[in-house]
Amino acid sequence: MSTDLPNVAATAPPARSGRGFKRVLGLLDMTLFTVCAILVIDTLAASAAIGPSAMTWWVITLVLFFIPYALMTAELGAAYPHQGGIQGWIRKAYGDRWAARATWCYWINVALWMPSVYILFVGMFAQMFWPEMGLAARIGLAIVLSWLTVGFGILSLEVSKWIPNLGAFIKAAIMLLIGGGGIYYVIGHGTANEFSVATLTPQLGASLAFLPVIVYNYLGFELMSGAGEEMKDPARDVPRAVMTAGIAIALFYLLATFGILAVLPQEEIGLVEGLLDTAARIFGDSAAGTALVTAIGIGALYTFFANMVTWSLGANRSAQAAADDGELPAMLGVVHPRHKTPVGAFIAMGVVGTAVILAYGVLAQTTEDLFWSLFAFSSIVFLLPYLLLFPTFVRLRRMDPATPRPYRMSGPMAWLVILAAVCVLFILQAIVFFVWVPGEPMDWAAAGPIIAGVAATLLVGEVLIGRQARAQKAPA
């Protein structure tokens, strides 16, 4: 596979696209946006919970999934730089109905995922500043954060882009501190887990329940293309941003995962508290160490917020493009008259997120239960569009060879088909492992609500898409 960057003459697009979107995203913005979208701190502890073999799984997934996925999205983003990104690609390859289904899942997952991220946020906030914080207060704070996300998303992209830009730098700093601190800790204390050929060898069993998190943590290259008409030069910058961000993301994930595993025994890695526990173990309980741990915690809290803003910026633009094309309800296509932001999609996202927080707050008993239930539920919905993304890459190569491709993934067509199929298999195993722990009987008490939630989400989408399709066919 070639990772050559596009060699095309840079022809600057107009300051505004044909639909009035202001072109404000440069190469640095797009690179930082992608780093902030994919480099996810809130699930880092979950992937480390696999044990030392997590390091090997990271590398396997990197080679077989992450690199091919990055190169495919680099080609698609440079060749089809239209507002909506993944929505437009799938629409061109498979038509309105499948584009609508994929975009519905892509958009609604953010509204479903946002509660899990903010439940994790309040769990860490309580650990740091309010240990006795009750569930009701946690739910209230999560709702406030959800609507802050909506508020910042409605602002112009020229302003809101600075949230992911800053988030990328803070995420990188935290990853370096955890990874570098872990190496320093090992020099003085040895490793908390054994790193040997036996422990690094991937094992089948209960630990694979967290393997989908690694696949999940590698997703998001296509997100920036949701703002394709707000980029200064997508043909040149999309491939460069993908390549630069991809290298940085892979290194940061490997380094930080090692840091956690070097410091905390596998059985002590908590899904919510793992990051702060690692920092506390590395930097100690001196005044300076405690201050640094607090700073890392505050930085992590900001990255949770930045992550949700980043994903909502991309996903809501895809939903707005789908509504413009008549695939999803018109309310999702309402655009702010001055900022040209998808205000309808953002408000709908806030309403759905609030309802999910309240519903799951009644069902879950602990922060970790609530986090994992919400995370697994929203993640399955999130993964479904990718079952179409990789076939879309292959189909567009075959049916639309005339479209210029400033960056073109190299290799014979048969090889590209194989790579796309392998990527689909990674997505499928992640979906299965979110509801079934390998080697154990199906736990229907845990899996049942998740499966039911996914089914209900898809059913609601089909109803909305069907009504919209009938409305489009009706005579004026």
Backbone torsions as a table, in degrees:
resi	resn	phi	psi	omega
1	MET	NA	130.9	179.1
2	SER	-86.8	141.6	173.2
3	THR	-114.9	23.2	178.8
4	ASP	-61.1	139.0	178.1
5	LEU	-82.9	156.7	-175.7
6	PRO	-61.2	138.2	179.0
7	ASN	-114.3	72.5	-178.1
8	VAL	-127.9	154.3	177.2
9	ALA	-67.2	132.7	-178.1
10	ALA	-79.9	107.8	176.5
11	THR	-107.4	112.0	-173.5
12	ALA	-67.8	124.5	175.8
13	PRO	-67.7	165.0	177.3
14	PRO	-62.8	159.7	-177.2
15	ALA	-60.5	-29.3	176.8
16	ARG	-126.1	146.5	175.7
17	SER	-75.4	174.8	-178.4
18	GLY	-61.2	-22.6	-178.1
19	ARG	-100.8	12.3	173.7
20	GLY	91.8	2.7	178.3
21	PHE	-74.9	131.7	-179.7
22	LYS	-80.9	131.2	-177.9
23	ARG	-83.8	105.6	-172.6
24	VAL	-124.6	-8.7	-175.8
25	LEU	-95.4	113.7	174.2
26	GLY	-95.2	-176.0	-177.2
27	LEU	-59.1	-45.7	-179.6
28	LEU	-63.5	-43.6	178.0
29	ASP	-57.9	-45.5	-176.9
30	MET	-67.7	-36.7	177.9
31	THR	-66.6	-46.7	179.6
32	LEU	-66.7	-38.1	177.1
33	PHE	-58.3	-44.6	-178.9
34	THR	-68.7	-41.6	177.2
35	VAL	-60.9	-44.8	-179.0
36	CYS	-65.4	-35.6	-179.0
37	ALA	-70.1	-41.7	-171.2
38	ILE	-94.2	-35.7	-178.0
39	LEU	-76.5	96.8	-171.0
40	VAL	-107.5	116.3	-179.5
41	ILE	-82.7	-30.9	-173.0
42	ASP	-67.3	-19.1	177.4
43	THR	-113.1	10.3	-179.3
44	LEU	-62.7	-43.1	179.9
45	ALA	-64.2	-35.1	179.7
46	ALA	-64.0	-39.2	178.1
47	SER	-71.1	-36.6	178.3
48	ALA	-67.5	-23.7	-179.3
49	ALA	-64.0	-13.2	174.1
50	ILE	-62.5	-30.6	-175.5
51	GLY	107.5	-173.0	-179.2
52	PRO	-54.4	-30.1	179.5
53	SER	-64.8	-12.3	175.3
54	ALA	-58.1	-35.2	179.3
55	MET	-60.2	-42.2	179.6
56	THR	-69.1	-40.3	178.6
57	TRP	-63.5	-37.7	176.5
58	TRP	-58.0	-44.8	-177.1
59	VAL	-69.0	-43.5	179.1
60	ILE	-59.8	-46.8	-179.2
61	THR	-67.2	-34.1	176.9
62	LEU	-59.5	-48.9	-174.2
63	VAL	-73.1	-45.7	-172.4
64	LEU	-86.8	-21.5	-175.5
65	PHE	-123.3	-55.6	-170.3
66	PHE	-61.7	-47.2	-177.9
67	ILE	-66.7	-50.0	177.0
68	PRO	-59.1	-42.0	179.0
69	TYR	-60.4	-43.3	179.4
70	ALA	-61.1	-45.7	-177.0
71	LEU	-68.5	-36.4	177.9
72	MET	-64.9	-44.6	-179.5
73	THR	-70.9	-29.2	175.5
74	ALA	-63.3	-42.3	178.6
75	GLU	-66.6	-46.9	-178.4
76	LEU	-63.6	-43.3	-178.0
77	GLY	-65.9	-34.4	179.3
78	ALA	-78.7	-34.6	-177.0
79	ALA	-80.3	-32.8	-176.1
80	TYR	-127.6	72.5	-174.7
81	PRO	-86.6	61.1	-177.7
82	HIS	-107.7	155.2	178.1
83	GLN	-59.0	133.7	-178.4
84	GLY	110.0	-27.2	175.0
85	GLY	58.5	-113.1	-174.9
86	ILE	-56.9	-33.2	178.6
87	GLN	-61.9	-45.4	-179.7
88	GLY	-68.9	-37.2	179.6
89	TRP	-63.1	-49.3	-178.1
90	ILE	-67.5	-36.5	178.3
91	ARG	-61.3	-42.7	-179.6
92	LYS	-67.2	-34.1	-176.6
93	ALA	-83.8	-40.7	-170.1
94	TYR	-127.3	0.4	175.5
95	GLY	95.0	176.2	-173.0
96	ASP	-61.5	-44.8	-170.9
97	ARG	-63.8	-46.2	-179.4
98	TRP	-71.5	-33.4	175.3
99	ALA	-64.2	-39.3	179.0
100	ALA	-64.1	-43.7	179.7
101	ARG	-63.0	-46.0	-179.3
102	ALA	-63.9	-42.6	-177.8
103	THR	-69.0	-37.1	176.0
104	TRP	-57.3	-49.3	179.8
105	CYS	-64.3	-40.8	-178.2
106	TYR	-63.4	-39.1	-179.1
107	TRP	-79.1	-49.6	-173.4
108	ILE	-66.3	-26.6	179.7
109	ASN	-63.0	-32.7	179.2
110	VAL	-65.4	-42.0	177.5
111	ALA	-65.1	-31.3	179.2
112	LEU	-82.9	-32.2	-178.7
113	TRP	-78.1	-34.4	-178.2
114	MET	-52.4	-43.9	177.5
115	PRO	-59.0	-40.4	-178.5
116	SER	-66.2	-38.6	179.5
117	VAL	-65.8	-41.7	-177.2
118	TYR	-79.7	-22.6	169.4
119	ILE	-67.0	-39.6	174.6
120	LEU	-64.2	-41.1	178.1
121	PHE	-55.8	-51.7	-176.2
122	VAL	-70.8	-27.8	175.4
123	GLY	-64.2	-44.1	178.0
124	MET	-70.5	-38.3	177.8
125	PHE	-60.0	-44.3	179.5
126	ALA	-64.9	-41.0	179.0
127	GLN	-59.4	-36.6	-176.1
128	MET	-84.7	-42.0	-167.7
129	PHE	-124.5	-17.5	-171.9
130	TRP	-149.9	71.5	-174.6
131	PRO	-57.6	-28.5	-178.0
132	GLU	-92.6	13.8	-177.5
133	MET	-61.3	124.3	-177.5
134	GLY	-80.5	168.3	-177.5
135	LEU	-63.1	-38.4	-179.4
136	ALA	-62.1	-43.3	178.6
137	ALA	-65.3	-37.1	178.8
138	ARG	-64.5	-43.2	179.2
139	ILE	-63.5	-41.7	179.6
140	GLY	-61.6	-44.5	-179.9
141	LEU	-66.0	-38.4	178.7
142	ALA	-62.1	-38.0	178.6
143	ILE	-67.5	-42.1	177.3
144	VAL	-59.4	-44.4	179.2
145	LEU	-62.9	-36.8	179.0
146	SER	-60.9	-42.5	-178.4
147	TRP	-78.3	-24.3	170.0
148	LEU	-64.6	-38.7	176.5
149	THR	-60.4	-44.4	177.3
150	VAL	-60.1	-46.3	-178.2
151	GLY	-60.0	-45.8	179.5
152	PHE	-69.2	-32.6	-179.7
153	GLY	-67.7	-28.8	-178.8
154	ILE	-76.0	-21.6	176.6
155	LEU	-63.3	163.0	179.4
156	SER	-61.8	149.5	-179.3
157	LEU	-63.2	-27.7	177.5
158	GLU	-60.4	-28.9	177.8
159	VAL	-93.6	-50.4	-173.4
160	SER	-67.7	-20.5	-179.7
161	LYS	-63.0	-21.0	-177.8
162	TRP	-73.8	-19.0	175.7
163	ILE	-67.2	-52.3	174.7
164	PRO	-66.8	-32.4	178.0
165	ASN	-58.2	-49.6	178.1
166	LEU	-67.2	-38.1	179.3
167	GLY	-59.5	-37.6	179.5
168	ALA	-63.1	-43.5	179.6
169	PHE	-65.3	-41.3	-179.5
170	ILE	-67.8	-40.7	177.0
171	LYS	-60.2	-45.0	179.4
172	ALA	-61.6	-41.7	-180.0
173	ALA	-63.9	-42.1	179.6
174	ILE	-65.4	-43.8	178.5
175	MET	-60.1	-41.3	179.1
176	LEU	-66.8	-40.3	178.5
177	LEU	-64.9	-43.8	-180.0
178	ILE	-67.7	-45.8	-179.7
179	GLY	-68.4	-49.7	179.1
180	GLY	-65.5	-39.0	176.9
181	GLY	-64.5	-35.7	177.1
182	GLY	-63.7	-41.6	177.7
183	ILE	-63.5	-43.0	178.6
184	TYR	-62.2	-41.2	-179.9
185	TYR	-62.0	-41.6	-178.2
186	VAL	-61.9	-37.1	-178.5
187	ILE	-60.6	-37.6	-177.7
188	GLY	-93.7	-25.3	-171.7
189	HIS	-126.6	-8.2	-172.7
190	GLY	79.4	178.4	-176.4
191	THR	-92.8	144.8	178.9
192	ALA	-73.2	-25.7	176.4
193	ASN	-120.6	148.7	179.7
194	GLU	-76.0	126.9	174.7
195	PHE	-106.6	102.0	-179.2
196	SER	-141.9	174.1	178.5
197	VAL	-57.4	-40.5	-177.7
198	ALA	-66.1	-44.9	-176.2
199	THR	-77.6	-25.9	178.7
200	LEU	-82.0	-16.0	179.1
201	THR	-71.5	126.1	-179.8
202	PRO	-58.6	135.0	-179.5
203	GLN	-117.5	144.1	172.6
204	LEU	-86.9	137.5	-178.8
205	GLY	153.2	-160.7	-172.8
206	ALA	-62.0	-29.8	-178.0
207	SER	-63.1	-21.9	-179.6
208	LEU	-69.2	-9.1	176.0
209	ALA	-59.3	-25.7	-179.8
210	PHE	-96.8	-3.9	-179.6
211	LEU	-60.3	-37.5	177.4
212	PRO	-57.1	-25.4	-179.3
213	VAL	-64.9	-33.7	178.8
214	ILE	-65.8	-45.4	176.3
215	VAL	-60.3	-46.4	179.3
216	TYR	-57.4	-42.5	-177.0
217	ASN	-69.2	-13.7	-179.8
218	TYR	-96.5	1.6	-173.6
219	LEU	-96.2	147.6	174.3
220	GLY	135.9	5.1	-178.9
221	PHE	-62.8	-32.2	-176.1
222	GLU	-79.5	-10.2	-170.5
223	LEU	-61.5	-43.4	-176.3
224	MET	-63.4	-24.9	-179.8
225	SER	-71.4	-10.3	171.5
226	GLY	-59.9	-26.4	177.1
227	ALA	-106.2	41.3	-174.7
228	GLY	-57.9	-34.8	-178.8
229	GLU	-87.6	5.2	175.3
230	GLU	-110.9	10.7	176.7
231	MET	-94.3	145.4	-179.4
232	LYS	-70.7	-44.5	-178.5
233	ASP	-149.7	76.1	-174.8
234	PRO	-62.0	-35.5	-178.5
235	ALA	-59.2	-37.9	179.5
236	ARG	-87.5	-42.1	-167.0
237	ASP	-85.9	-30.5	-178.4
238	VAL	-59.0	-52.5	179.0
239	PRO	-60.8	-40.0	-179.7
240	ARG	-65.2	-41.5	179.0
241	ALA	-64.9	-41.3	178.9
242	VAL	-61.7	-47.4	-177.5
243	MET	-64.7	-48.1	-177.6
244	THR	-64.0	-48.6	-179.8
245	ALA	-64.5	-39.7	-178.1
246	GLY	-60.6	-43.8	179.2
247	ILE	-63.4	-46.5	-179.5
248	ALA	-62.7	-42.9	-177.7
249	ILE	-62.6	-46.5	-179.3
250	ALA	-60.0	-44.8	-179.2
251	LEU	-65.4	-42.9	-179.4
252	PHE	-64.4	-42.4	-179.5
253	TYR	-62.6	-46.2	-178.9
254	LEU	-63.6	-42.8	-177.8
255	LEU	-65.3	-47.3	-176.9
256	ALA	-69.6	-37.6	177.4
257	THR	-62.6	-41.5	176.3
258	PHE	-62.2	-41.3	-179.6
259	GLY	-58.6	-44.4	179.1
260	ILE	-64.8	-46.4	-177.1
261	LEU	-69.9	-26.7	178.6
262	ALA	-73.0	-25.1	-171.7
263	VAL	-104.3	-39.5	-176.1
264	LEU	-109.4	131.9	171.5
265	PRO	-58.9	146.5	-175.0
266	GLN	-52.4	-41.8	-175.9
267	GLU	-71.3	-11.8	-179.4
268	GLU	-100.3	2.0	-177.7
269	ILE	-81.8	108.9	179.1
270	GLY	-90.2	145.4	-177.8
271	LEU	-64.9	-33.0	-178.1
272	VAL	-97.0	-43.7	-172.3
273	GLU	-93.3	-2.9	-172.3
274	GLY	-56.2	-41.5	-176.8
275	LEU	-66.0	-49.6	-178.8
276	LEU	-68.7	-36.0	176.9
277	ASP	-60.8	-41.4	178.3
278	THR	-63.5	-47.7	-179.5
279	ALA	-61.1	-41.5	179.8
280	ALA	-64.5	-39.1	179.7
281	ARG	-67.7	-35.9	-178.0
282	ILE	-73.1	-48.9	-168.2
283	PHE	-97.4	-2.3	171.8
284	GLY	76.5	-174.7	-176.0
285	ASP	-110.6	19.5	173.6
286	SER	-70.2	170.1	-179.8
287	ALA	-60.8	-44.1	-179.9
288	ALA	-67.2	-41.3	179.8
289	GLY	-64.2	-43.1	179.3
290	THR	-63.8	-39.5	178.3
291	ALA	-64.1	-39.9	179.9
292	LEU	-68.1	-40.8	177.6
293	VAL	-62.2	-42.0	178.1
294	THR	-62.6	-41.2	178.7
295	ALA	-63.6	-40.7	177.3
296	ILE	-63.0	-42.1	179.2
297	GLY	-62.5	-44.8	179.0
298	ILE	-63.7	-40.8	176.9
299	GLY	-61.8	-41.1	178.7
300	ALA	-63.6	-40.6	177.9
301	LEU	-60.3	-41.3	178.0
302	TYR	-64.4	-39.1	-178.7
303	THR	-65.8	-31.9	176.2
304	PHE	-61.5	-44.7	178.9
305	PHE	-65.7	-44.4	-179.8
306	ALA	-62.1	-36.4	179.7
307	ASN	-62.7	-44.0	-178.9
308	MET	-69.1	-38.5	176.5
309	VAL	-61.9	-43.9	-178.6
310	THR	-59.8	-50.9	-177.6
311	TRP	-67.9	-35.4	179.0
312	SER	-69.5	-32.6	177.2
313	LEU	-61.2	-42.5	-179.2
314	GLY	-78.3	-48.7	-174.5
315	ALA	-66.3	-38.4	179.4
316	ASN	-68.8	-29.7	175.1
317	ARG	-70.7	-34.6	174.8
318	SER	-65.4	-41.8	178.5
319	ALA	-64.5	-40.0	179.3
320	GLN	-64.1	-39.6	178.1
321	ALA	-65.9	-39.2	178.2
322	ALA	-65.0	-39.3	177.2
323	ALA	-66.1	-38.6	177.1
324	ASP	-61.2	-34.7	-179.8
325	ASP	-84.7	3.3	177.4
326	GLY	79.6	18.5	-177.1
327	GLU	-93.1	-33.7	-179.2
328	LEU	-121.9	164.4	-176.7
329	PRO	-51.6	143.3	-174.5
330	ALA	-60.2	-29.0	-178.5
331	MET	-60.1	-29.8	178.9
332	LEU	-71.9	-14.5	-179.2
333	GLY	-95.2	1.6	-180.0
334	VAL	-66.6	127.3	-176.3
335	VAL	-113.4	139.9	176.7
336	HIS	-61.2	130.7	-173.6
337	PRO	-62.2	-30.1	-177.8
338	ARG	-101.6	-44.9	-175.1
339	HIS	-83.0	-16.4	-176.9
340	LYS	59.5	35.6	177.9
341	THR	-105.9	153.5	-175.6
342	PRO	-76.4	74.6	-174.0
343	VAL	-63.9	-35.9	179.5
344	GLY	-64.0	-44.9	179.8
345	ALA	-66.3	-37.8	179.5
346	PHE	-65.3	-44.8	-179.4
347	ILE	-65.3	-41.8	177.3
348	ALA	-61.6	-39.2	177.2
349	MET	-61.4	-41.9	178.7
350	GLY	-63.8	-39.3	179.6
351	VAL	-66.1	-47.0	-179.9
352	VAL	-63.5	-45.3	180.0
353	GLY	-59.6	-41.3	179.0
354	THR	-63.3	-43.9	179.7
355	ALA	-62.5	-40.9	-179.5
356	VAL	-67.3	-41.4	178.0
357	ILE	-58.6	-45.2	-179.2
358	LEU	-66.0	-41.9	-177.5
359	ALA	-67.1	-47.5	-179.0
360	TYR	-73.9	-24.2	175.4
361	GLY	-62.9	-30.0	177.2
362	VAL	-75.0	-33.9	-172.4
363	LEU	-84.5	-35.1	-172.6
364	ALA	-90.0	148.0	-177.7
365	GLN	-101.6	-28.2	-178.3
366	THR	-130.2	164.6	178.9
367	THR	-61.5	-43.2	-178.3
368	GLU	-66.5	-39.8	176.6
369	ASP	-59.8	-46.6	-178.2
370	LEU	-64.8	-44.4	-180.0
371	PHE	-60.6	-50.3	-173.8
372	TRP	-69.8	-37.9	179.1
373	SER	-62.2	-49.0	179.1
374	LEU	-64.6	-41.0	-177.2
375	PHE	-65.2	-47.3	-179.4
376	ALA	-63.6	-43.8	179.9
377	PHE	-59.9	-53.6	-177.3
378	SER	-68.4	-31.9	-177.3
379	SER	-68.1	-38.4	178.2
380	ILE	-63.5	-44.6	176.9
381	VAL	-60.5	-40.9	180.0
382	PHE	-62.7	-38.0	-175.7
383	LEU	-73.4	-25.8	-173.7
384	LEU	-57.9	-42.5	179.3
385	PRO	-60.6	-26.3	-179.0
386	TYR	-71.4	-18.8	173.6
387	LEU	-66.2	-20.4	175.6
388	LEU	-99.7	-26.5	-175.4
389	LEU	-60.2	-47.1	-175.3
390	PHE	-70.9	-42.3	171.5
391	PRO	-61.5	-31.4	177.4
392	THR	-61.3	-42.5	178.2
393	PHE	-57.1	-47.4	-178.5
394	VAL	-65.6	-45.2	-176.5
395	ARG	-64.3	-41.3	179.8
396	LEU	-67.9	-33.7	175.1
397	ARG	-60.3	-39.1	-175.4
398	ARG	-81.6	-42.5	-172.1
399	MET	-90.3	-16.8	-174.8
400	ASP	-134.4	56.6	-178.0
401	PRO	-70.6	-16.5	-175.0
402	ALA	-77.2	-21.9	179.9
403	THR	-65.7	127.2	179.0
404	PRO	-59.7	138.4	178.4
405	ARG	-120.4	94.4	-179.1
406	PRO	-54.7	-36.1	168.7
407	TYR	-118.5	134.6	-177.8
408	ARG	-130.1	120.2	177.0
409	MET	-65.7	127.3	-173.5
410	SER	-85.3	161.8	178.6
411	GLY	122.6	151.3	177.2
412	PRO	-64.4	156.6	-175.2
413	MET	-59.0	-39.4	-179.4
414	ALA	-60.7	-38.6	179.5
415	TRP	-67.4	-40.1	179.0
416	LEU	-66.3	-36.4	176.8
417	VAL	-63.0	-42.2	179.0
418	ILE	-62.4	-45.9	179.9
419	LEU	-62.0	-41.8	178.2
420	ALA	-63.5	-39.0	179.2
421	ALA	-66.0	-39.8	177.7
422	VAL	-63.2	-41.2	177.9
423	CYS	-61.7	-40.8	177.1
424	VAL	-62.3	-40.8	178.8
425	LEU	-62.7	-38.3	176.8
426	PHE	-62.1	-41.4	178.9
427	ILE	-65.5	-42.6	-179.5
428	LEU	-62.6	-44.6	179.7
429	GLN	-65.2	-33.9	178.1
430	ALA	-65.1	-41.4	178.9
431	ILE	-61.8	-45.6	-178.5
432	VAL	-64.6	-45.1	-175.1
433	PHE	-73.0	-14.3	174.5
434	PHE	-71.0	-20.6	-178.3
435	VAL	-119.0	-8.8	-178.7
436	TRP	-136.1	127.3	176.7
437	VAL	-86.6	117.5	-176.8
438	PRO	-56.2	136.3	177.6
439	GLY	86.0	-1.4	-179.4
440	GLU	-125.5	155.1	176.3
441	PRO	-62.8	152.5	178.5
442	MET	-62.0	125.7	176.8
443	ASP	-91.4	91.9	-174.4
444	TRP	-68.6	-24.7	177.8
445	ALA	-63.3	-35.5	178.8
446	ALA	-89.1	-42.1	-174.6
447	ALA	-78.0	-31.7	-176.0
448	GLY	-56.1	-53.1	179.1
449	PRO	-61.4	-34.3	179.5
450	ILE	-66.6	-48.0	179.7
451	ILE	-63.3	-42.9	179.1
452	ALA	-62.0	-40.8	178.9
453	GLY	-63.6	-42.1	178.3
454	VAL	-63.7	-45.5	-179.7
455	ALA	-60.9	-43.2	179.2
456	ALA	-63.5	-39.1	179.0
457	THR	-62.7	-44.2	179.5
458	LEU	-66.1	-39.0	179.9
459	LEU	-63.9	-45.4	177.6
460	VAL	-59.2	-42.1	178.2
461	GLY	-61.0	-43.7	179.4
462	GLU	-62.1	-40.2	179.0
463	VAL	-63.3	-47.5	-178.9
464	LEU	-65.0	-41.6	-179.1
465	ILE	-67.1	-40.9	178.8
466	GLY	-63.7	-43.8	178.5
467	ARG	-62.7	-40.0	-179.6
468	GLN	-67.2	-38.2	179.2
469	ALA	-64.9	-41.1	178.6
470	ARG	-66.7	-36.8	178.3
471	ALA	-64.8	-36.6	179.7
472	GLN	-68.0	-32.5	-178.3
473	LYS	-83.1	-20.1	-177.0
474	ALA	-63.6	144.6	178.0
475	PRO	-66.5	148.0	-178.9
476	ALA	-62.2	NA	NA
